[in-house]
């Protein structure tokens, strides 16, 4: 998202891609492309348009952008005369006033390759040359093809010298070093879509695109490759019809194609396919052309991947330049200054600035300047102490620290022993013992073995230290004996030097003993640490045993209570057995009489035979009463609770009025609930409002369409929650 403030520092009086605040004081305006973050103050706000009409000023853009603006502003023909076009074939000279002076500005537009109608602007005035890239994507191999950005000198084409480049730094991060070309991504998408559609005539492909304008290149190439149109959102279909190449590739009929780019990505959580809800989920795959999933990944190895569980196919499709492409762009043109038009909120500003300056320094004839910002204040998140430490080398594990500690003490031993041996002019066992004391690289072992070995090492250290101290003491006695013998000799010229040597020897021996004592004290630390840990483990073990005993006791009590309850239920609570009564047999005379009348039995008589009129009347009355009672029983009404996210166009939208307009939508079966404002970014809030609808009376699609009709306030509507009542 653009964070550019709109003002060009080198050329006062003009504004680019920002049309509110201080920019209203400018007298010349430019629009690079029709994305919302570059149109603040232009859409659904009347101040800017009124200013242009009142002061006879103009907004300059590409012909395609003008068509989109006419549709968005609902101004066509003469009503849109304040919008002027720059065709990109040749530069234009624009006259404008700044500080009561008339100036002439040379403007050249260059295709930016970002979305339909996106252009870069080259501004030239009084030996000042400034390039504004807007959002752009280019191939490093095509830099020499930008002829307007080159000068012809002696028949050769050389890059222009820019005083400043206002650069699209959306992905200016080493983690985004490489992006594949859009052609490679489209080939992968065409292959996956073609294979899926050919498997079954009922299969559907959903393209999940984030922006309203931007994936048009993908639509055209995919439609031409598969010979199928693409069903797109109603919001963009009308604007697409203005362009012949696009109008042949898209449709507004959901049943005319198996490829759909008609849904907001949030709807996929609640619907199978919004425009065709009867399509089964098993028949759908979703293709997501986006670059955000590929940050911190090596895209050179693989530019696409499957998420098999949800049947989602991701491909690294970018409409912005990568870090390496931006770096090549800077090194090719070698500008005097750079202005980043996009500084991510989560980025560290110092790192961002230092990376830019480093590239500038490495470029020939470039200065180490980094301009200030005339954008709105941004809050950059500073690195905390924990993150700062990750950029330095620390000993972060015990094995590395212990190895360094052993190496340090080894050097101390060698220095002490060497000095002592030099004083006595003899080779002692200290050096050998020091080398034996220092262990080499040990293989990885279990914790129990390590604890035993550490204990053995500590014992060996103490033993070696005692031997070393004895050896040093012996050396000290020998030196003292030599000193006493020397003191008894007659004076000679060498006596003073010998006394000095003896004094030095004493000092070296003293230092050596102190060093050994210090090391001996340090050697006990691992043992003490080990004993402390063992004590803690024993304490935890005792506590664990007591806890287990308590649990066992509770289990025994619980089993006893259960048995007692079972006995009580079986003894008292059981239901009494029913009393069996024997039915008396019929008299024999009656049976004989029945046997005599067998000839008169009608086996095929009607069910109603023998039923009197009064009994039939009673039966009919009962049936009628039951039917009437059943008809009066109320039917079950299916209802749903829905939470809607209503997003405004910008931070200047009147949210209270927008809420009032939403609540004005009413019908039978719709009941509005509570609402609140939820912050998004850049001081923009969205309206989150709840409602209850009767499923048979209110359609969710109808409700969202009714809300989106308020185009002056509502940018989009998403379903945040959907629950059946």
C-alpha positions in Angstrom: 0.0 0.0 0.0 1.4 3.4 -1.0 2.6 5.7 1.8 3.6 8.5 -0.6 2.3 12.0 0.5 1.7 13.2 -3.1 4.0 16.2 -3.3 7.1 16.2 -5.5 9.9 18.0 -3.6 11.9 19.2 -6.6 8.9 20.6 -8.5 6.5 22.7 -6.3 2.9 23.0 -7.3 2.2 19.5 -8.6 0.8 16.4 -6.8 0.8 12.7 -7.9 -1.5 10.0 -6.6 -2.8 11.9 -3.6 -5.7 14.5 -3.7 -6.4 15.6 -0.2 -4.9 17.7 2.5 -1.9 19.9 1.4 -2.2 18.5 -2.1 -5.3 20.7 -2.7 -3.0 23.7 -2.8 -1.3 22.3 -5.9 -2.4 23.4 -9.4 -1.4 20.3 -11.4 -2.4 16.7 -10.7 -1.4 13.3 -12.0 -2.8 9.8 -11.5 -0.6 6.8 -12.2 -3.3 4.1 -12.0 -6.7 3.4 -10.5 -6.0 1.5 -7.3 -7.6 2.8 -4.1 -4.4 3.6 -2.2 -3.4 5.9 -5.1 -6.7 7.7 -5.3 -7.2 9.1 -1.8 -9.4 12.2 -2.0 -10.4 11.5 -5.6 -13.3 9.0 -5.4 -16.5 9.8 -3.5 -15.2 13.1 -2.2 -16.4 16.3 -3.9 -13.8 18.8 -2.7 -11.1 17.8 -5.2 -13.5 17.7 -8.2 -15.1 21.0 -7.2 -11.6 22.6 -7.0 -10.7 21.4 -10.5 -13.9 22.7 -12.0 -13.8 26.0 -10.1 -10.2 26.8 -10.8 -10.1 25.4 -14.4 -7.4 22.8 -13.4 -6.8 19.3 -14.8 -6.0 15.8 -13.7 -3.7 13.9 -16.1 -3.7 10.1 -16.5 -3.6 7.4 -19.2 -6.6 6.9 -21.5 -7.5 3.6 -19.8 -7.5 5.2 -16.4 -9.8 7.9 -17.7 -12.3 5.3 -18.8 -12.2 3.8 -15.3 -12.5 7.2 -13.6 -15.5 8.1 -15.7 -17.3 4.9 -14.5 -16.3 5.5 -10.9 -17.2 9.2 -10.8 -20.3 8.7 -12.9 -19.2 11.5 -15.2 -19.2 11.0 -18.9 -18.5 13.1 -22.0 -18.3 16.9 -21.3 -18.7 16.3 -17.5 -15.3 14.6 -17.5 -13.4 17.3 -19.4 -11.3 18.0 -16.3 -9.6 14.7 -16.9 -6.8 14.9 -19.6 -5.0 12.0 -21.1 -1.3 11.4 -21.9 -1.1 8.8 -24.5 2.5 7.7 -23.9 3.6 8.1 -27.5 5.2 11.6 -27.1 5.7 14.0 -24.2 3.5 16.9 -23.6 4.2 20.5 -22.3 1.8 21.6 -19.5 1.5 25.2 -18.4 0.6 25.8 -14.8 0.9 28.5 -12.1 2.9 28.3 -8.9 3.6 31.2 -6.5 2.1 33.6 -9.1 4.5 32.5 -11.7 3.8 30.6 -14.9 5.9 27.4 -15.4 6.1 24.9 -18.2 6.5 21.3 -17.3 7.5 18.5 -19.7 5.7 15.3 -18.9 6.2 11.8 -20.4 4.2 8.7 -19.5 5.8 5.3 -19.7 3.9 2.0 -19.3 4.4 0.6 -15.8 3.1 -3.0 -16.4 1.2 -3.1 -13.1 -2.4 -3.1 -14.1 -4.6 -1.7 -17.0 -3.7 2.0 -17.6 -0.8 2.1 -15.1 2.0 4.5 -16.1 5.2 6.0 -14.8 5.7 9.8 -15.1 8.9 11.5 -16.2 8.9 15.2 -15.1 11.4 17.6 -16.6 11.7 21.3 -15.9 14.7 23.7 -15.8 17.4 21.0 -15.9 15.5 19.1 -13.2 14.6 15.5 -14.0 12.4 13.4 -11.7 10.9 10.0 -12.3 7.8 8.8 -10.5 7.3 5.0 -11.0 4.0 4.6 -9.2 3.4 0.8 -8.9 5.4 -1.0 -11.6 6.7 -4.4 -12.6 9.4 -4.8 -15.2 12.0 -7.3 -16.4 15.7 -6.3 -15.8 16.5 -7.4 -19.4 14.0 -4.8 -20.7 15.6 -1.7 -19.1 17.2 -0.6 -22.3 13.8 -0.7 -24.1 12.5 2.3 -22.0 13.5 4.8 -24.7 12.0 7.9 -22.9 14.3 7.1 -20.0 17.4 7.4 -22.1 19.4 10.1 -23.9 20.9 9.8 -27.3 24.6 10.9 -27.2 26.8 10.4 -30.3 24.3 7.9 -31.7 24.3 5.8 -28.5 21.5 5.5 -26.0 22.6 6.1 -22.4 20.4 6.2 -19.2 19.2 9.6 -18.1 20.6 11.2 -15.0 17.7 11.7 -12.5 17.8 14.1 -9.6 15.3 11.9 -7.8 13.4 8.7 -8.4 10.2 8.1 -6.5 10.3 4.4 -6.4 7.8 1.6 -5.8 9.4 -0.2 -2.9 6.5 -2.6 -2.0 8.8 -5.6 -2.1 12.1 -3.9 -1.4 13.2 -6.6 1.0 16.0 -9.3 0.6 13.4 -11.9 1.5 11.6 -11.1 -1.8 14.8 -11.3 -3.9 13.2 -13.2 -6.9 9.8 -13.4 -8.5 9.1 -15.5 -11.5 7.8 -13.8 -14.6 4.0 -13.5 -15.0 4.3 -15.6 -18.2 5.7 -18.5 -16.2 2.9 -18.3 -13.6 0.2 -18.1 -16.2 1.5 -21.2 -17.9 1.2 -23.1 -14.6 -2.3 -21.8 -14.0 -3.4 -22.7 -17.5 -2.1 -26.2 -17.1 -3.8 -26.8 -13.8 -7.1 -25.3 -14.9 -7.2 -27.2 -18.2 -6.5 -30.6 -16.4 -9.2 -30.0 -13.9 -11.9 -28.9 -16.3 -11.1 -31.8 -18.7 -11.7 -34.4 -15.9 -15.4 -33.6 -15.5 -17.8 -31.2 -17.3 -19.2 -30.2 -13.8 -15.8 -29.2 -12.5 -15.3 -25.5 -11.5 -12.1 -23.3 -11.2 -12.2 -20.3 -8.9 -9.6 -17.6 -9.3 -9.1 -15.8 -5.9 -7.7 -12.4 -6.8 -7.1 -9.8 -4.2 -7.6 -6.5 -6.2 -10.4 -5.4 -8.5 -7.9 -4.2 -11.1 -4.6 -6.0 -11.7 -5.2 -9.6 -12.8 -6.4 -8.6 -16.3 -3.3 -10.0 -18.0 -4.1 -13.3 -16.4 -7.7 -13.2 -17.5 -6.7 -12.5 -21.1 -4.0 -15.2 -21.3 -6.2 -17.8 -19.5 -9.2 -17.1 -21.7 -7.2 -17.3 -24.9 -5.4 -20.6 -23.8 -8.6 -22.4 -22.8 -11.0 -20.8 -25.2 -13.3 -19.9 -22.3 -14.6 -16.7 -20.9 -14.2 -15.8 -17.2 -17.1 -14.8 -15.0 -16.0 -11.7 -13.1 -17.5 -9.4 -10.4 -20.3 -7.2 -11.4 -18.3 -4.2 -10.0 -15.6 -4.6 -12.7 -17.5 -6.2 -15.6 -19.1 -2.9 -16.7 -15.7 -1.2 -16.7 -14.1 -4.1 -18.6 -16.7 -3.7 -21.4 -15.0 -0.4 -22.3 -11.9 -2.3 -23.5 -12.4 -4.5 -26.6 -9.5 -6.9 -25.7 -10.9 -7.5 -22.2 -14.6 -7.6 -23.1 -14.0 -10.7 -25.3 -12.6 -12.6 -22.3 -15.1 -12.0 -19.5 -18.8 -12.5 -18.9 -21.5 -11.7 -16.4 -23.3 -15.0 -16.9 -22.3 -17.4 -14.2 -23.6 -20.5 -16.1 -21.7 -19.7 -19.3 -18.2 -20.8 -18.0 -16.5 -23.1 -15.5 -13.9 -20.4 -14.6 -15.0 -17.9 -12.0 -13.3 -14.8 -10.6 -16.5 -13.4 -9.2 -16.1 -13.9 -5.5 -14.4 -12.0 -2.7 -12.0 -14.4 -1.0 -13.7 -14.2 2.4 -16.9 -15.7 0.9 -15.1 -19.0 0.3 -15.4 -19.7 4.0 -19.2 -19.9 3.9 -20.2 -20.7 0.3 -19.3 -23.3 -2.2 -19.8 -20.9 -5.1 -21.8 -17.8 -4.5 -23.2 -17.5 -8.1 -23.9 -21.3 -8.4 -24.6 -22.7 -4.9 -25.7 -26.1 -6.2 -22.2 -27.0 -7.4 -20.6 -29.5 -5.0 -17.5 -28.7 -3.1 -15.8 -31.8 -4.5 -16.0 -30.3 -8.0 -14.2 -27.0 -7.1 -10.5 -26.1 -7.0 -9.3 -22.6 -6.1 -6.3 -21.0 -7.7 -4.6 -18.1 -5.8 -2.2 -16.0 -7.8 -0.4 -14.1 -5.1 3.1 -13.3 -3.8 2.4 -13.0 -0.1 2.6 -16.8 0.6 6.1 -16.9 -0.9 7.9 -14.6 1.4 10.9 -16.2 3.1 10.8 -19.1 0.5 13.2 -20.0 -2.3 10.9 -19.2 -5.3 13.6 -20.2 -7.8 13.1 -23.9 -6.9 9.3 -23.9 -7.1 6.9 -21.2 -8.2 3.7 -23.0 -7.3 2.4 -25.5 -4.7 -0.7 -27.5 -3.9 -2.7 -27.5 -0.6 -4.3 -30.9 -1.2 -6.7 -30.8 1.8 -8.5 -27.7 0.7 -7.8 -28.2 -3.0 -6.1 -24.8 -3.3 -3.3 -24.1 -5.9 -0.9 -21.3 -5.0 1.4 -19.6 -7.6 3.8 -16.7 -7.1 2.2 -14.1 -9.2 3.4 -10.5 -8.6 2.4 -7.2 -10.2 5.3 -5.4 -8.3 9.0 -5.7 -8.9 11.2 -7.9 -6.7 14.1 -6.9 -4.6 16.7 -7.9 -7.2 14.7 -6.2 -10.0 14.6 -2.9 -8.0 18.3 -3.2 -7.2 19.1 -3.6 -10.9 16.9 -0.6 -11.7 18.7 1.6 -9.2 22.2 0.5 -10.3 21.3 1.0 -13.9 20.0 4.6 -13.7 22.2 5.7 -10.7 20.0 8.5 -9.4 21.2 11.2 -7.2 18.4 10.5 -4.7 15.9 7.9 -3.9 12.4 8.3 -2.4 10.6 5.1 -1.2 6.9 5.4 -2.0 6.1 2.3 0.1 7.5 1.7 3.6 5.8 -1.3 5.2 4.4 -0.7 8.7 6.2 -3.7 10.1 9.5 -2.8 8.5 12.4 -1.4 10.6 13.0 2.1 9.1 16.8 2.1 9.8 17.3 -1.2 8.1 15.2 0.0 5.2 17.1 3.2 4.8 20.5 1.6 5.2 19.7 -1.0 2.5 18.8 1.8 0.1 21.8 3.8 0.9 24.1 0.8 0.5 22.8 0.3 -3.1 23.2 4.0 -3.8 26.8 4.0 -2.6 27.7 1.0 -4.7 26.3 2.8 -7.8 28.7 5.0 -9.7 28.3 8.7 -9.4 25.5 8.3 -6.8 25.4 10.2 -3.5 24.7 8.9 -0.1 21.5 11.1 0.2 18.2 9.9 1.4 15.4 12.4 1.1 12.9 13.3 3.9 9.3 12.3 3.7 6.3 14.5 3.0 3.9 11.6 3.6 1.7 11.1 6.6 3.6 10.1 9.8 4.2 6.4 10.0 4.8 4.4 13.1 7.8 2.1 12.4 8.1 -0.7 14.9 11.6 -0.7 16.4 13.5 -3.9 16.9 13.3 -5.1 20.5 16.3 -6.4 22.4 15.6 -10.0 21.7 15.5 -9.4 17.9 18.6 -7.3 18.0 20.6 -10.1 19.6 19.7 -12.4 16.7 21.9 -10.3 14.4 25.1 -10.9 16.6 27.1 -14.1 17.2 26.6 -15.4 20.8 27.5 -18.7 22.5 24.0 -20.0 22.7 24.6 -23.6 23.8 26.5 -25.2 26.7 28.8 -27.4 24.6 30.1 -24.4 22.7 30.6 -22.4 25.9 32.4 -25.2 27.7 34.8 -25.7 24.7 35.7 -22.0 24.7 36.2 -22.1 28.5 38.5 -25.0 28.3 40.5 -23.3 25.5 40.8 -20.2 27.7 42.2 -22.1 30.7 44.5 -24.1 28.6 46.2 -21.0 27.4 46.5 -19.7 31.0 48.2 -23.0 32.0 50.6 -22.9 29.2 51.6 -19.3 29.8 52.1 -19.9 33.6 54.1 -23.1 33.1 56.3 -21.6 30.3 57.3 -18.7 32.5 58.1 -20.9 35.5 60.2 -23.2 33.3 62.0 -20.3 31.8 63.0 -19.0 35.2 64.4 -22.4 36.3 65.9 -23.3 33.0 64.4 -26.8 33.3 61.5 -28.7 31.7 58.9 -29.9 34.2 55.9 -32.0 34.0 53.5 -29.0 34.2 53.0 -28.7 30.5 52.2 -32.3 30.1 49.7 -32.2 32.9 48.1 -29.1 31.5 47.6 -30.9 28.2 46.2 -33.9 29.9 43.8 -31.7 31.8 42.3 -30.2 28.7 39.8 -32.8 27.1 39.4 -33.0 23.4 36.1 -33.0 21.4 33.8 -35.6 23.0 31.0 -37.4 21.2 27.4 -36.8 22.2 26.4 -38.9 25.2 23.4 -39.4 27.5 22.8 -37.1 30.5 23.6 -39.8 33.0 26.9 -40.7 31.4 27.8 -37.0 31.1 27.2 -36.5 34.8 29.4 -39.4 35.7 32.2 -38.2 33.4 31.9 -34.6 34.7 32.4 -36.0 38.3 35.4 -38.0 37.2 36.9 -35.1 35.4 36.5 -32.9 38.5 38.4 -35.5 40.5 41.1 -35.7 37.9 41.4 -31.9 37.8 41.9 -31.8 41.6 44.5 -34.5 41.4 46.4 -32.8 38.6 46.2 -29.5 40.3 47.8 -30.9 43.5 50.6 -32.5 41.5 51.1 -29.3 39.6 51.3 -27.3 42.9 53.8 -29.8 44.3 55.9 -29.4 41.2 55.8 -25.6 41.4 56.6 -25.8 45.1 59.6 -27.9 44.3 60.7 -25.4 41.6 60.3 -22.6 44.1 62.6 -24.4 46.7 65.2 -25.0 44.0 65.1 -21.3 43.1 65.4 -20.3 46.7 68.4 -22.6 47.2 70.0 -21.1 44.1 69.4 -17.6 45.6 71.0 -18.6 48.9 74.0 -20.0 47.2 74.4 -16.9 45.1 74.1 -14.7 48.1 77.1 -16.5 49.8 79.4 -15.9 46.8 81.8 -13.0 46.5 80.6 -9.9 44.8 81.1 -9.7 41.0 79.8 -7.5 38.2 77.1 -10.1 37.4 75.7 -10.2 40.9 73.1 -7.5 40.3 71.7 -9.1 37.2 71.4 -12.5 38.9 69.5 -10.9 41.8 67.1 -9.3 39.2 66.6 -12.7 37.6 65.8 -14.3 40.9 63.3 -11.5 41.7 61.6 -12.0 38.4 61.5 -15.8 39.0 59.8 -15.2 42.3 57.2 -13.0 40.7 56.4 -15.5 37.9 56.1 -18.3 40.4 53.7 -16.3 42.5 51.5 -15.4 39.5 51.5 -19.1 38.4 50.4 -20.3 41.8 47.6 -17.7 41.8 46.4 -18.8 38.4 46.4 -22.4 39.4 44.5 -21.7 42.6 41.9 -19.7 40.6 41.5 -22.6 38.1 41.2 -25.0 41.0 38.4 -23.0 42.5 36.6 -22.8 39.1 36.9 -26.6 38.7 34.5 -27.1 41.6 31.7 -25.2 40.0 30.4 -28.0 37.7 30.4 -30.4 40.6 28.5 -28.0 42.8 26.0 -27.3 40.0 25.5 -31.1 39.5 24.9 -31.6 43.2 22.4 -28.8 43.3 20.5 -30.3 40.3 20.5 -33.7 42.0 19.0 -32.2 45.1 16.2 -30.5 43.2 15.5 -33.8 41.3 15.2 -35.7 44.6 12.9 -33.1 46.0 10.7 -33.2 42.9 10.7 -37.0 43.1 9.5 -37.0 46.7 6.7 -34.5 45.9 5.7 -36.7 42.9 5.5 -39.8 45.1 3.3 -38.0 47.6 1.0 -36.8 44.8 0.7 -40.3 43.4 -0.3 -41.7 46.9 -3.0 -39.1 47.2 -4.4 -39.9 43.8 -4.4 -43.7 44.6 -6.3 -42.9 47.8 -8.9 -40.9 46.0 -9.3 -43.6 43.4 -9.9 -46.3 46.2 -12.5 -44.0 47.8 -14.2 -43.4 44.5 -14.4 -47.1 43.8 -15.9 -47.8 47.2 -18.5 -45.1 46.7 -19.5 -46.5 43.3 -19.9 -50.0 44.8 -22.0 -48.6 47.6 -24.2 -46.8 45.1 -24.7 -49.9 43.0 -25.8 -51.9 46.0 -28.3 -49.2 47.0 -29.8 -49.1 43.5 -30.1 -52.9 43.2 -31.6 -53.2 46.7 -34.1 -50.4 46.9 -34.4 -48.5 43.7 -35.4 -51.3 41.4 -38.9 -51.2 40.0 -41.4 -53.9 41.3 -42.1 -56.8 39.0 -45.6 -56.6 37.4 -48.3 -58.9 38.7 -49.3 -61.5 36.2 -53.1 -62.3 36.1 -54.3 -65.5 34.4 -57.2 -64.9 32.0 -60.0 -67.5 32.5 -60.9 -69.8 29.6 -64.2 -69.4 27.7 -67.0 -71.8 28.5 -67.0 -75.0 26.4 -70.6 -74.4 25.3 -69.7 -71.1 23.7 -67.0 -72.8 21.8 -69.3 -75.5 20.6 -71.9 -73.0 19.5 -69.2 -71.1 17.5 -68.2 -74.4 15.8 -71.7 -74.9 14.7 -71.9 -71.5 13.0 -68.7 -71.8 10.9 -70.8 -72.1 7.8 -72.2 -68.6 8.4 -68.7 -66.8 8.7 -68.0 -64.3 6.0 -64.2 -64.4 5.4 -64.3 -61.5 2.9 -66.6 -59.1 4.8 -65.9 -55.3 5.0 -64.0 -53.8 7.9 -67.0 -51.6 8.8 -69.4 -54.5 8.9 -71.0 -54.8 12.2 -70.1 -51.2 13.2 -73.1 -49.2 14.2 -73.7 -45.6 13.0 -73.0 -44.0 16.4 -69.5 -45.6 16.7 -68.6 -44.5 13.2 -69.7 -40.9 14.0 -67.5 -40.8 17.1 -64.5 -42.1 15.1 -64.9 -39.4 12.4 -65.2 -36.7 15.0 -62.0 -37.8 16.7 -60.1 -37.8 13.4 -61.4 -34.3 12.5 -60.4 -33.0 15.9 -56.9 -34.5 15.6 -56.4 -32.9 12.1 -57.6 -29.5 13.3 -55.2 -29.6 16.3 -52.3 -30.6 14.0 -53.0 -27.8 11.6 -52.8 -25.2 14.4 -49.3 -26.3 15.5 -46.8 -23.5 14.4 -44.2 -24.4 11.7 -40.5 -24.2 12.4 -39.0 -21.0 11.0 -35.3 -21.3 9.9 -33.3 -18.3 10.9 -29.6 -17.3 10.7 -27.4 -14.9 12.6 -25.0 -12.9 10.4 -22.1 -10.5 11.2 -21.2 -8.2 8.3 -18.0 -6.3 7.8 -18.8 -3.1 5.8 -15.6 -1.4 4.6 -15.5 2.3 3.7 -13.4 3.9 0.9 -11.0 5.8 3.2 -10.5 7.4 6.6 -12.7 10.4 5.6 -15.9 8.4 5.1 -18.7 9.4 7.6 -19.1 6.1 9.4 -22.2 7.2 11.3 -24.0 8.1 8.1 -22.9 4.9 6.6 -24.3 2.9 9.5 -27.6 4.9 9.2 -27.9 4.0 5.5 -27.2 0.3 6.3 -29.9 0.2 8.9 -32.4 1.9 6.5 -32.5 -1.4 4.6 -35.5 -3.2 5.9 -37.9 -6.0 4.9 -40.0 -8.7 6.4 -37.7 -11.2 8.1 -34.7 -8.9 8.7 -33.8 -7.6 12.1 -30.7 -5.4 12.7 -28.6 -5.8 15.8 -25.6 -4.2 17.5 -22.8 -2.5 15.5 -19.3 -1.3 16.3 -16.3 0.2 14.5 -13.2 -2.0 14.1 -9.8 -0.4 13.2 -8.1 -1.6 10.0 -5.1 0.5 9.2 -4.0 4.1 8.5 -6.8 5.4 10.8 -9.4 3.6 8.7 -12.2 1.7 10.5 -14.7 -0.8 9.2 -18.4 -1.1 10.4 -19.1 -4.5 11.9 -22.9 -4.9 12.3 -25.0 -8.0 13.2 -28.4 -9.0 12.0 -30.9 -11.9 12.2 -32.7 -13.0 9.0 -35.3 -15.6 8.2 -33.8 -17.9 5.5 -37.1 -18.2 3.6 -37.6 -14.5 3.4 -34.2 -12.8 3.2 -31.3 -13.7 0.8 -27.8 -12.9 1.9 -26.8 -12.0 -1.6 -29.7 -9.6 -1.8 -28.7 -8.0 1.5 -25.0 -7.5 0.5 -26.1 -6.0 -2.9 -28.4 -3.6 -1.1 -25.6 -2.4 1.1 -23.1 -2.1 -1.7 -25.6 0.2 -3.6 -24.4 3.0 -1.3 -21.3 3.4 -3.4 -20.4 6.8 -2.0 -19.7 5.2 1.4 -19.3 1.4 0.9 -16.3 -0.1 -0.8 -17.1 -3.8 0.0 -19.1 -6.0 2.2 -17.7 -9.2 3.8 -19.4 -11.9 5.9 -17.5 -12.2 9.2 -19.7 -14.8 10.8 -22.7 -16.9 9.7 -24.6 -19.1 12.2 -27.8 -21.0 12.0 -30.3 -20.4 14.8 
